[in-house]
Amino acid sequence: MWRLVGQDTARKTMERAVEHGVISHSYFFAGPKGVGKATAAVEFAAALNCREGAPPCLDCGSCRRILDGVHPDVLVVGDEGRLRSQDKSRDTEIKELGIDKTREMQHWAGLLPFEGRFRVFVIVECERLSEEAASSLLKVIEEPPPHVVFILTSRLEETVLPTIRSRCQRVPFTHVPASEIATLLEERFGLPVDESRKLARQSFGTPGWAVTAVQEPHVADVRERRLKDIEAMARGGLLERFRLVARMDREFKESRTEVYDSLDLMIEWWRELLLRRLDLPSEQKEGEEPPVFEDGSLRVDELTGFIHKIVETKSLLADNVNPQLALESLMTAMPRL
C-alpha cells in the first residue's frame, strides 16, 4: 500500500517495475520540493525488498526497517533523519554531499545484499553532490552490479550532470491537486474541512509542506510572510525590491535553505498567475480566495520568461555565484504588476 499522495504516473511506474520484475539499475525522481519524491523513493526501496504478496505492504519486518532507516540493504544519503518518518519532515540546511558518501556507496554496492533482494541507494537532492562525488557516482551507475538499484531525487534537475541523468530512468513528479491534499490532512490529522482546505491552498500543490504546517504551525506563518514579500516585490519599484534583496542576501549567508525555499515559493506564485492567465486548471481553485491575486495585464511570455529566470537564479546560486548580484538581476527582470 503506497502512502504517496497523487503522483499516479510515478506510482504506476514503480508498480509495473515490481509486478513484472523489470527493474532499472537507476531511477531519477524529478519534480518540485515537497511533492513526495523522497517518500516514494523509500517506499520503492521497501517494495523491491518486501516479503509479502502485494508490495509494498509497509507492515512486514523488511518494510518496517526500511521505513525506520535501519535496514542493512537500504542506504539513504542526504536526508537520512527526515526520511525515517514521513510525518516529521523538517527543512534542513542544504549541504554539499562529498566524495566520502559516494565512496561509501561504492563499497556497499560491491557486496551482496544481507537479507533483501536488492541493495538500494537513495540519494536525496542529488544536485548537492560535489563535482568529485558526482564523477565518482557516475562510475558506479555506468556498470552497477545486478543486485543494486540507485534512486536519485532532485528538485533542480537541470543542475545535475547530463551524463548521470542519461543513465537513469526518469520518473516525473508533479504538483498535487488541493482537494487531494485537503483529504490527506482530514484523514491523517482529523483537521476540520475549512482548515484543511486553507492549508491545501497555501501548499501550492506540495503535500509535504502541508503536513509540516500541521505539525509545526509557525511554518504557515512563515509562508504568509514570504507571500507578502513576493507581492511587495511584484508591485513595488526597484528600491523596494532591492531592500528585500539585501535581506535575502543576509539570509543566504546564514541559511541557504531559507532563500531556496523563498525562490521555490516565488516560482509557485508566478506559476499560479500563469495558469490563471491561460485559464488552465489550478491547484488553488477550491472555492475560496487563493493566496495569489489575478492580474490580466501581463503577457504569457512575460510570465513564462520570468519563471525561467527564477529557475536560472536558483542554478546560479547553486553554482556559488555572488548571491546579491544574482538576486538583483532577478529583481530587475521581474515584471511589475
VOMINU-649726 format. One record per residue: x, y, z of N, C-alpha, C in turn; residue in one letter. Coordinates in steps of 0.001 Angstrom, whole numbers, padded with zeros to 6 digits, always signed. Layout:
<atoms>
XYZXYZXYZA;...
</atoms>
This chain:
<atoms>
+000847-001191+000000+000000+000000+000000+000887+001247+000000M;+000796+002012-001065+001606+003222-001177+000974+004347-000364W;+001793+005108+000347+001297+006273+001081+001407+007540+000255R;+001918+007419-000938+002140+008560-001807+000815+009232-002156L;+000771+010553-002064-000425+011323-002392-000333+011787-003837V;-001358+011466-004632-001319+011826-006044-000248+011032-006774G;+000394+011659-007754+001530+011073-008482+001182+009720-009108Q;+000090+009668-009853-000344+008410-010470+000704+007865-011432D;+001336+008745-012211+002333+008289-013179+003507+007620-012475T;+004008+008263-011428+005140+007696-010686+004750+006384-010025A;+003562+006339-009447+003122+005123-008768+003007+003963-009754R;+002429+004229-010912+002271+003164-011909+003628+002675-012418K;+004577+003584-012558+005917+003192-012992+006540+002233-011991T;+006426+002546-010724+007004+001691-009685+006244+000365-009582M;+004934+000422-009666+004132-000801-009571+004448-001757-010712E;+004571-001219-011938+004876-002087-013087+006249-002720-012936R;+007209-001936-012459+008557-002475-012286+008568-003646-011318A;+007866-003485-010197+007835-004544-009186+007018-005736-009677V;+005879-005466-010288+004989-006548-010735+005635-007415-011802E;+006312-006788-012766+006897-007540-013882+008360-007919-013639H;+008925-007448-012552+010309-007788-012252+011320-007164-013189G;+010911-006089-013879+011827-005398-014794+012319-004139-014074V;+013438-004250-013405+013945-003175-012549+015124-002484-013217I;+015031-001181-013378+016171-000423-013896+017253-000344-012829S;+018486-000179-013262+019572-000101-012275+019615+001249-011591H;+018969+002275-012210+018950+003587-011570+017723+004378-012024S;+017170+005126-011084+015976+005941-011327+016274+007386-010943Y;+015611+008304-011652+015782+009729-011368+014400+010313-011104F;+014088+010587-009821+012801+011150-009423+012923+012680-009466F;+012281+013299-010447+012428+014732-010675+011112+015455-010434A;+011178+016581-009751+009977+017369-009519+010169+018389-008424G;+009154+019204-008158+009267+020261-007147+009489+019695-005750P;+009930+020555-004867+010119+020172-003476+008759+019906-002823K;+008721+018868-001987+007539+018632-001171+006410+017879-001834G;+006652+017274-003016+005572+016565-003700+005649+015055-003503V;+006629+014574-002724+006656+013154-002387+007774+012337-002985G;+008796+012971-003550+009878+012223-004198+010627+011343-003204K;+011021+011931-002068+011786+011173-001082+010941+010063-000464A;+009690+010380-000171+008779+009361+000363+008635+008206-000616T;+008443+008531-001898+008289+007499-002922+009559+006667-003056A;+010719+007309-002967+011981+006588-003105+012133+005532-002018A;+011826+005900-000773+011938+004953+000336+010892+003844+000203V;+009674+004188-000206+008643+003167-000362+008951+002243-001543E;+009590+002769-002572+010009+001927-003693+011083+000951-003229F;+012000+001432-002403+013018+000538-001828+012353-000561-001009A;+011291-000186-000274+010550-001177+000511+009871-002188-000402A;+009272-001697-001496+008592-002597-002426+009552-003590-003059A;+010768-003142-003383+011755-004010-004013+012214-005125-003076L;+012081-004907-001777+012545-005901-000801+011430-006441+000082N;+010170-006131-000267+009029-006558+000553+008869-008080+000488C;+008486-008671+001622+008326-010124+001716+006896-010577+001466R;+005971-009650+001330+004564-010012+001161+004173-010039-000309E;+002907-010397-000576+002472-010613-001953+002073-009368-002705G;+001806-008273-002003+001383-007037-002668+002287-005894-002217A;+003518-005861-002686+004473-004857-002207+004120-003450-002684P;+004448-002415-001873+004993-002547-000516+003857-002693+000498P;+003967-003666+001386+002923-003825+002401+003101-002809+003527C;+004337-002331+003723+004688-001353+004756+004434-001877+006163L;+004282-003210+006275+003984-003786+007582+004903-004957+007936D;+005475-005601+006942+006368-006726+007238+007657-006204+007871C;+008471-007103+008386+009702-006699+009046+010623-005917+008138G;+010731-006341+006881+011608-005661+005940+011130-004231+005682S;+009834-004082+005396+009279-002751+005119+009451-001830+006317C;+009158-002347+007508+009238-001501+008695+010668-001026+008941R;+011637-001907+008749+013022-001498+008967+013477-000469+007937R;+012998-000622+006703+013352+000362+005675+012743+001718+006017I;+011477+001732+006426+010832+002993+006790+011492+003630+008004L;+012022+002799+008898+012694+003314+010096+014156+003666+009845D;+014638+003364+008644+016014+003715+008300+017073+002814+008884G;+016704+001557+009205+017676+000650+009837+017866-000649+009059V;+017387-000707+007832+017562-001922+007035+018985-001985+006503H;+019660-003134+006613+021074-003214+006206+021302-003094+004707P;+020247-003268+003896+020433-003234+002443+019937-001939+001801D;+019487-000995+002609+018981+000276+002067+019729+001423+002723V;+020411+002206+001925+021171+003347+002427+020577+004633+001863L;+020171+005536+002758+019649+006842+002363+020734+007876+002582V;+021055+008608+001548+022114+009612+001608+021510+010988+001358V;+021795+011915+002251+021383+013294+002007+020350+013835+002955G;+019494+012990+003494+018455+013476+004408+017963+012328+005264D;+018888+011578+005826+018563+010330+006484+017563+010477+007620E;+017796+011455+008493+016927+011605+009661+015510+011951+009289G;+015342+012834+008302+013996+013242+007928+013206+012111+007324R;+013881+011224+006586+013171+010174+005883+012698+009058+006805L;+013150+009047+008026+012735+007960+008903+011269+008058+009293R;+010690+009213+009123+009260+009336+009374+008676+010331+008402S;+007717+009887+007629+007092+010762+006647+006393+011921+007337Q;+005970+011708+008576+005171+012706+009272+006005+013689+010083D;+007322+013632+009985+008144+014520+010787+009192+015215+009933K;+008776+015614+008745+009729+016247+007837+010059+017657+008312S;+011346+017976+008247+011807+019302+008627+012794+019773+007564R;+012773+021064+007304+013780+021609+006412+015130+021554+007097D;+016132+021091+006388+017480+021077+006932+018380+021915+006035T;+019449+022388+006588+020365+023203+005824+020894+022424+004630E;+020893+023083+003495+021397+022449+002291+022916+022358+002381I;+023437+021154+002349+024862+020935+002451+025334+020094+001274K;+026561+020322+000875+027130+019565-000224+027372+018125+000200E;+027103+017207-000713+027375+015792-000472+028740+015489-001071L;+029674+015081-000223+031046+014923-000666+031408+013536-001143G;+032653+013387-001510+033164+012149-002083+033058+010987-001105I;+033087+011275+000205+033007+010200+001191+031704+009427+001085D;+030628+010138+000693+029330+009478+000550+029336+008494-000612K;+029863+008907-001752+029864+008011-002909+030848+006859-002716T;+031941+007111-001997+032870+006019-001713+032218+004973-000820R;+031409+005436+000120+030680+004500+000973+029716+003656+000137E;+029034+004301-000804+028108+003563-001674+028860+002574-002555M;+030011+002991-003070+030813+002083-003898+031188+000829-003116Q;+031569+001013-001866+031948-000126-001023+030781-001084-000850H;+029624-000555-000447+028478-001428-000172+027873-002011-001433W;+027982-001288-002568+027443-001804-003831+028165-003072-004268A;+029421-003214-003873+030180-004396-004257+029857-005634-003453G;+029045-005493-002422+028672-006625-001570+027263-007100-001898L;+027036-008397-001765+025697-008935-001970+024770-008469-000850L;+023462-008389-001108+022522-007996-000050+022595-008960+001137P;+022421-008417+002341+022453-009241+003540+021190-010094+003656F;+020026-009472+003416+018778-010204+003597+017724-009885+002550E;+017860-008806+001827+016870-008441+000814+017247-008938-000571G;+016402-008621-001546+016707-008978-002935+017641-007962-003581R;+017536-006714-003131+018337-005642-003738+019004-004795-002665F;+020191-004299-003027+020770-003196-002271+020276-001912-002936R;+019650-001036-002165+019066+000179-002723+019740+001393-002095V;+020194+002302-002961+020815+003539-002506+019923+004709-002917F;+019429+005443-001945+018581+006616-002191+019423+007866-001956V;+019543+008700-002977+020307+009944-002853+019316+011105-002957I;+019056+011755-001837+018073+012834-001776+018709+014146-002206V;+018033+014849-003136+018548+016105-003685+019970+015912-004205E;+020073+015062-005203+021398+014682-005721+022125+015852-006364C;+021435+016963-006606+022122+018140-007136+023154+018686-006157E;+023100+018232-004902+024057+018689-003891+025374+017926-003934R;+025477+016916-004781+026734+016188-004907+027832+017121-005406L;+028982+017051-004767+030115+017829-005257+030530+017291-006626S;+031336+018071-007335+031781+017642-008663+032525+016312-008583E;+033370+016187-007566+034137+014959-007383+033219+013795-007047E;+032227+014039-006181+031300+012982-005791+030424+012563-006970A;+029993+013540-007783+029162+013225-008945+029930+012366-009949A;+031201+012677-010162+032022+011885-011079+032206+010467-010550S;+032373+010354-009244+032517+009035-008622+031231+008222-008757S;+030083+008887-008549+028795+008207-008685+028585+007726-010111L;+028992+008540-011072+028824+008176-012476+029513+006856-012784L;+030680+006653-012216+031405+005402-012456+030630+004202-011930K;+029920+004393-010815+029169+003287-010219+027929+002955-011037V;+027193+003986-011448+025928+003710-012141+026127+003346-013612I;+027331+003538-014135+027583+003127-015515+027534+001609-015642E;+028111+000904-014681+028116-000562-014708+027832-001100-013304E;+026605-000952-012847+026294-001398-011479+026100-002914-011418P;+026345-003532-010279+026049-004953-010106+024542-005193-010269P;+024131-006383-010668+022707-006644-010925+021817-006548-009687P;+022399-006623-008492+021607-006580-007270+021504-005171-006695H;+021966-004162-007435+021999-002785-006920+021029-001899-007683V;+020291-001060-006928+019382-000074-007527+019671+001288-006906V;+019870+002281-007750+020044+003656-007291+018758+004437-007545F;+018345+005245-006575+017199+006131-006741+017660+007533-006374I;+017736+008407-007367+018161+009787-007156+016943+010696-007179L;+016855+011622-006249+015778+012607-006293+016387+013983-006509T;+015628+014859-007183+016144+016197-007453+015009+017179-007687S;+015165+018372-007124+014246+019469-007436+014925+020503-008336R;+016221+020276-008655+016953+021143-009568+017569+020265-010657L;+016702+019645-011422+017123+018642-012405+018176+019172-013366E;+018025+020437-013763+018921+020979-014778+020346+021162-014276E;+020559+021099-012955+021907+021271-012415+022650+019947-012239T;+021974+018843-012464+022594+017521-012323+023312+017168-013623V;+024464+016531-013515+025239+016171-014707+024378+015423-015726L;+024350+015875-016970+023568+015173-018000+023971+013709-018141P;+025255+013420-017916+025708+012033-018041+025117+011143-016949T;+024817+011726-015807+024146+010964-014748+022675+010779-015098I;+022036+011857-015509+020603+011780-015835+020339+010803-016979R;+021231+010788-017959+021022+009944-019131+021095+008457-018805S;+021710+008117-017690+021847+006705-017307+020762+006255-016333R;+019808+007144-016076+018718+006825-015151+017373+006820-015878C;+016441+006052-015370+015071+006125-015855+014387+007286-015143Q;+013966+008270-015905+013363+009462-015303+011911+009179-014891R;+011575+009542-013666+010211+009396-013159+009738+010787-012732V;+008777+011379-013453+008357+012750-013141+007384+012815-011966P;+007563+013825-011142+006655+014117-010038+006103+015525-010238F;+004810+015684-010023+004150+016953-010291+003410+017450-009052T;+002846+018650-009169+002049+019202-008091+000781+018360-007882H;+000306+018349-006647-000863+017552-006272-002064+018481-006118V;-003228+018114-006655-004424+018953-006506-004743+019240-005042P;-005226+020453-004766-005529+020857-003393-006558+019948-002752A;-007498+019433-003554-008533+018565-002985-007931+017297-002394S;-006914+016738-003040-006269+015526-002533-005453+015820-001273E;-004828+016987-001245-004061+017363-000058-004997+017596+001119I;-006125+018259+000871-007097+018501+001945-007616+017179+002509A;-007906+016225+001631-008373+014912+002087-007318+014227+002947T;-006058+014329+002532-004963+013762+003317-004939+014349+004724L;-005050+015660+004844-004992+016318+006146-006185+015954+007025L;-007350+015819+006405-008544+015451+007170-008456+014022+007681E;-007995+013111+006820-007957+011693+007208-006810+011394+008164E;-005657+012004+007939-004499+011664+008760-004466+012428+010078R;-004926+013691+010065-004808+014517+011269-006152+014940+011854F;-007240+014608+011177-008556+014981+011682-008824+016469+011627G;-008219+017184+010680-008427+018624+010574-009847+018937+010095L;-010448+020015+010591-011737+020468+010054-011601+020804+008573P;-012683+020717+007846-012652+020927+006395-012105+022302+006032V;-012570+023347+006713-012123+024702+006372-010618+024858+006548D;-010088+024314+007637-008655+024432+007912-007838+023617+006922E;-008317+022414+006603-007570+021569+005662-007525+022201+004278S;-008633+022820+003865-008655+023456+002543-007738+024673+002495R;-007701+025424+003586-006828+026600+003628-005368+026188+003497K;-004948+025191+004281-003562+024736+004196-003262+024118+002842L;-004239+023409+002285-004037+022799+000970-003793+023863-000088A;-004538+024967-000024-004328+026047-000986-002975+026705-000786R;-002612+026910+000478-001328+027557+000762-000145+026678+000376Q;-000383+025379+000269+000715+024456-000049+001162+024541-001493S;+000348+025144-002370+000674+025220-003800+000989+023845-004372F;+000199+022854-003996+000341+021530-004599+001426+020666-004005G;+001941+021025-002809+003012+020243-002186+002537+019673-000847T;+002125+018413-000825+001632+017813+000419+002673+017774+001531P;+003949+017691+001177+004990+017681+002195+004953+018943+003046G;+004758+020096+002390+004663+021336+003142+003409+021345+004013W;+002291+020876+003483+001033+020887+004230+001135+020043+005498A;+001762+018879+005401+001933+018012+006577+002796+018711+007618V;+003877+019337+007167+004757+020048+008095+004016+021202+008763T;+003174+021902+008004+002433+023041+008555+001463+022607+009644A;+000918+021402+009529+000035+020885+010576+000836+020609+011843V;+001986+020016+011678+002807+019631+012830+003521+020819+013452Q;+003838+021808+012634+004565+022985+013114+003853+024234+012592E;+002867+024737+013345+002021+025845+012866+002784+027095+012438P;+003970+027330+013009+004718+028528+012634+005130+028496+011164H;+005160+027300+010577+005543+027176+009166+004564+027943+008281V;+003280+027873+008620+002275+028608+007846+002466+030112+007995A;+002876+030548+009175+003120+031981+009392+004300+032458+008543D;+005333+031628+008466+006495+031979+007648+006093+032093+006181V;+005276+031166+005723+004830+031224+004319+003998+032469+004069R;+003161+032839+005021+002339+034036+004851+003228+035267+004683E;+004295+035336+005483+005225+036463+005359+005914+036465+004007R;+006324+035288+003558+007011+035205+002267+006078+035601+001118R;+004829+035191+001201+003874+035560+000161+003683+037078+000102L;+003646+037716+001274+003525+039176+001305+004761+039827+000698K;+005934+039258+000958+007162+039783+000369+007138+039664-001154D;+006676+038530-001648+006625+038318-003099+005683+039322-003752I;+004526+039538-003130+003579+040516-003693+004173+041919-003643E;+004880+042233-002535+005509+043553-002433+006545+043744-003527A;+007314+042687-003832+008286+042761-004917+007591+043002-006254M;+006521+042256-006489+005835+042338-007777+005181+043702-007991A;+004701+044292-006917+004008+045574-007031+004946+046768-006850R;+006075+046553-006201+006951+047669-005864+007938+048033-006959G;+008632+049124-006715+009678+049565-007627+011009+048924-007263G;+012063+049352-007966+013370+048742-007740+013884+048985-006323L;+013575+050156-005740+014045+050445-004395+013494+049428-003401L;+012186+049165-003481+011565+048184-002590+012132+046793-002843E;+012340+046456-004085+012858+045130-004424+014289+044952-003918R;+015107+045987-004070+016500+045865-003634+016610+045814-002113F;+015670+046420-001408+015647+046293+000054+015414+044833+000445R;+014494+044183-000258+014232+042779+000020+015412+041912-000398L;+016103+042290-001467+017294+041555-001889+018358+041600-000799V;+018532+042753-000177+019524+042884+000888+019217+041924+002032A;+017938+041786+002355+017555+040852+003418+017788+039406+002996R;+017424+039087+001747+017633+037732+001252+019116+037388+001193M;+019954+038378+000863+021395+038153+000818+021916+037803+002210D;+021409+038498+003239+021808+038178+004611+021326+036785+005000R;+020089+036455+004619+019547+035134+004919+020350+034039+004243E;+020796+034309+003010+021554+033312+002250+022859+032961+002948F;+023484+033951+003547+024748+033712+004245+024531+032899+005520K;+023345+033033+006121+023046+032308+007355+022435+030934+007086E;+021560+030869+006083+020874+029610+005782+020405+029632+004335S;+021112+028926+003491+020743+028891+002073+019339+028330+001874R;+018937+027431+002765+017618+026815+002635+016519+027862+002608T;+016649+028898+003444+015625+029932+003517+015425+030598+002150E;+016518+030908+001492+016423+031598+000205+015931+030656-000884V;+016429+029416-000887+015942+028455-001876+014439+028239-001715Y;+013967+028162-000471+012536+027982-000242+011746+029196-000717D;+012296+030387-000518+011621+031596-000997+011527+031608-002519S;+012596+031180-003180+012575+031131-004645+011619+030059-005151L;+011553+028914-004448+010590+027886-004818+009165+028426-004717D;+008894+029151-003632+007558+029716-003453+007281+030782-004511L;+008300+031538-004881+008143+032545-005924+007761+031894-007251M;+008389+030752-007549+008030+030023-008772+006569+029622-008736I;+006115+029080-007590+004713+028651-007484+003759+029831-007619E;+004123+030971-007042+003269+032156-007084+003088+032657-008517W;+004207+032774-009231+004129+033241-010618+003523+032172-011529W;+003753+030924-011211+003118+029846-011970+001596+029910-011834R;+001138+030237-010638-000302+030359-010421-000896+031481-011274E;-000176+032594-011352-000622+033685-012216-000688+033231-013674L;+000307+032461-014102+000339+031968-015475-000853+031057-015754L;-001141+030142-014833-002273+029231-015022-003577+030014-015144L;-003742+031028-014324-004962+031824-014379-005022+032655-015657R;-003851+033131-016075-003810+033908-017322-004221+033040-018509R;-003841+031761-018466-004185+030834-019551-005525+030144-019333L;-006163+030429-018185-007428+029800-017820-007296+028277-017796D;-006194+027810-017193-005936+026380-017064-006244+025919-015646L;-006442+024606-015445-006714+024093-014099-005604+024484-013129P;-006006+024810-011918-005065+025260-010905-005284+024513-009613S;-004183+024255-008885-004313+023609-007581-005032+024503-006584E;-005112+025806-006877-005632+026749-005894-007141+026954-005969Q;-007786+026602-007062-009200+026914-007236-010064+025923-006476K;-010260+026208-005200-011011+025299-004347-012142+026005-003624E;-012701+027051-004189-013878+027665-003619-013629+028985-002928G;-012512+029158-002209-012231+030398-001517-011140+031155-002248E;-010947+032411-001849-009921+033218-002485-008539+032611-002247E;-007779+032406-003282-006440+031837-003132-005456+032877-002642P;-004257+032461-002221-003257+033410-001753-002573+034152-002886P;-003054+033990-004113-002494+034690-005262-003612+035462-005940V;-003398+036747-006157-004407+037543-006832-004280+037374-008337F;-005324+037759-009052-005297+037643-010508-004888+038975-011124E;-004209+038870-012236-003818+040068-012958-003756+039732-014438D;-004575+040398-015225-004656+040077-016649-003805+040967-017522G;-003000+041842-016919-002236+042804-017702-000933+042240-018247S;-000464+041118-017708+000812+040561-018140+000633+039582-019282L;+001574+039619-020210+001548+038677-021322+002072+037321-020853R;+001661+036276-021573+002095+034921-021236+003605+034805-021326V;+004210+035407-022348+005655+035294-022494+006401+036000-021367D;+005814+037072-020806+006437+037731-019656+006436+036806-018439E;+005313+036135-018219+005196+035239-017075+006126+034035-017216L;+006103+033390-018378+006962+032213-018567+008437+032612-018533T;+008763+033755-019109+010149+034205-019117+010669+034449-017719G;+009825+035037-016865+010296+035319-015517+010397+034042-014683F;+009506+033105-014883+009614+031820-014178+010932+031139-014536I;+011287+031162-015814+012577+030591-016231+013736+031356-015582H;+013575+032658-015406+014623+033472-014781+014819+033064-013317K;+013738+032744-012613+013862+032303-011223+014619+030978-011168I;+014258+030050-012064+014949+028758-012109+016436+028963-012401V;+016730+029865-013323+018125+030161-013653+018859+030730-012431E;+018184+031578-011665+018798+032163-010474+019119+031092-009444T;+018224+030128-009280+018499+029016-008364+019742+028251-008797K;+019878+028043-010084+021054+027329-010593+022326+028133-010347S;+022250+029446-010546+023423+030296-010311+023834+030260-008841L;+022851+030314-007948+023166+030260-006519+023779+028915-006149L;+023270+027848-006775+023839+026519-006519+025279+026434-007002A;+025626+027243-008017+026996+027269-008540+027880+028293-007830D;+027362+028838-006706+028119+029762-005858+028419+031101-006527N;+027515+031535-007401+027616+032891-007934+027307+033877-006803V;+027844+035088-006878+027573+036106-005868+026063+036243-005666N;+025541+035929-004470+024092+035904-004271+023425+037260-004454P;+024077+038338-004019+023461+039650-004149+023296+040029-005617Q;+024344+039775-006431+024258+040103-007855+023202+039259-008553L;+023139+037964-008214+022151+037085-008837+020736+037513-008489A;+020512+037869-007228+019175+038268-006786+018790+039640-007343L;+019757+040553-007425+019467+041869-008016+019099+041728-009489E;+019800+040858-010196+019469+040609-011602+018053+040059-011728S;+017673+039185-010801+016311+038637-010801+015284+039734-010594L;+015565+040640-009659+014610+041718-009355+014410+042661-010541M;+015490+042931-011258+015361+043843-012409+014572+043189-013537T;+014577+041860-013583+013830+041152-014637+012374+040903-014269A;+012015+041121-013016+010649+040818-012560+009635+041771-013180M;+008578+041252-013813+007509+042134-014329+006856+042891-013184P;+006375+044064-013480+005714+044873-012441+004200+044788-012619R;+003517+044533-011525+002053+044408-011562+001392+045725-011200L;
</atoms>
